[in-house]
Amino acid sequence: MNIVTPKTALALCLSTLGILTLIGACSATSNDDPRPSSANGSASGSGGAGGQGGDGPGSGGNFNLTSNGGTGGGSIPCEPTPDNDFDQDGFSINEGDCNDCDPNTNPNAIEVPTKNGTPQDEDCDMEVDEVVTFDPCDQGLAIDDADPLSTAKAVGLCKMSTGPKDWGVVSAQWTLADGSPAPDVANFHIGHGLLDSFGPNLSVREGERMLALSSGSARTPNDGGYKDVQGFDKMYITNHPSGFPKESPACPGVTTGEPHDAAAVELTIRTPGNAHGFAFDFDFYTFEWPDFVCSSYNDFFVAILSPIPMGQTDGNISFDSQNNPVSVNNAFVEVCGCPGNPPNPCTAGMKSYTCALGNVELIGTGFGFDTTGAQDHAATSWLSTVAPITPNSEITIRWAVYDSGDGILDSTTLIDNWRWVLKPGTKVSTEPVPK
């Protein structure tokens, strides 16, 4: 597998586009990544999208992939009138739609420079494939920023919506795992943080900050306010999210305990007029590994999307490779270690782990052999979740982390690199980010 650093990926992307000023518009992906190619951005205004026939990465709102081109009305002649919104994208000609025969072209769309095909003005701002210069919107954010809207900036969602026909963030609020309001206690707020790294070996995926949510303290041992992840009980409980708990088939007969010490944020977002999905990256760390694998102390990370994607029984969109929720028992645990590993696998609970990614990403985080107990715990490394949406609609995403069964031996999830998916037919999936 090719290894692409953020700097080389940016250079490759800019070289491909032939653009020297699209700073911050390309994220690191490997050339053999089967997933959609990624593009990041935090421009103000309407942003960008893959247009009719276009296949360039987007500008103005972190997204991945290309447009499938305009529909042109198919066998029905396209004969728009000033007021009738022929392509049913929410905008008539009198409302600023510059191509009412194509639902991917309207004032609420995202524009992208086109690599192949005919350049288009997807966002109807009278500029074709405009070059956008980016300034990260998470510069200068404090680690303990208490404004939930700052979490959107930290993950790369920079644009605020100004109304029903303008894509962007509508609102944000702190919640518990089930979506109920956050408790008015100081210990809740130590469970979220905006970090510039997680230990010396794990960097942000875009911009300068990423969101951390923790059932303990969303900090590293070198940060002010850090609490030892082995034993920080915040002393509150919550209900399970809808559809939970879900037990792992790899742990028969095990029942998950009630949620403790949840940290969650919920964002309401209006979607661009030509976006058919979104993606974000996350990395789950847990102190419960290895001693409490396949036990009732099964800490979770959930990403709850509303409306619920078609075909799902609930809104959780982040899974492991066996379509089980992301928990202590998840199959993506690859950052770990034990005596004799490598070459021998590690055993925890009823399961065997190759720990293929080693333990380097645990160092300096509170979850590694360099801290409490001189024992490695575990993480997944970066994973990427993709989910479908409807263009020109409103969605809610809730990210939550919580302990199960008690409030000690904590778990932390890092979230970053939001981007829009422009290809129709997007399905829910979670896969490792290529190294």
Helices and strands as residue ranges (DSSP letters): H 6-17, E 38-39, E 63-64, G 93-95, H 149-155, E 168-175, H 186-189, E 192-195, E 210-214, E 259-270, E 277-286, E 300-306, E 326-327, E 346-348, E 351-353, G 360-362, G 372-374, E 378-379, E 383-388, E 394-404, E 411-421, E 429-432
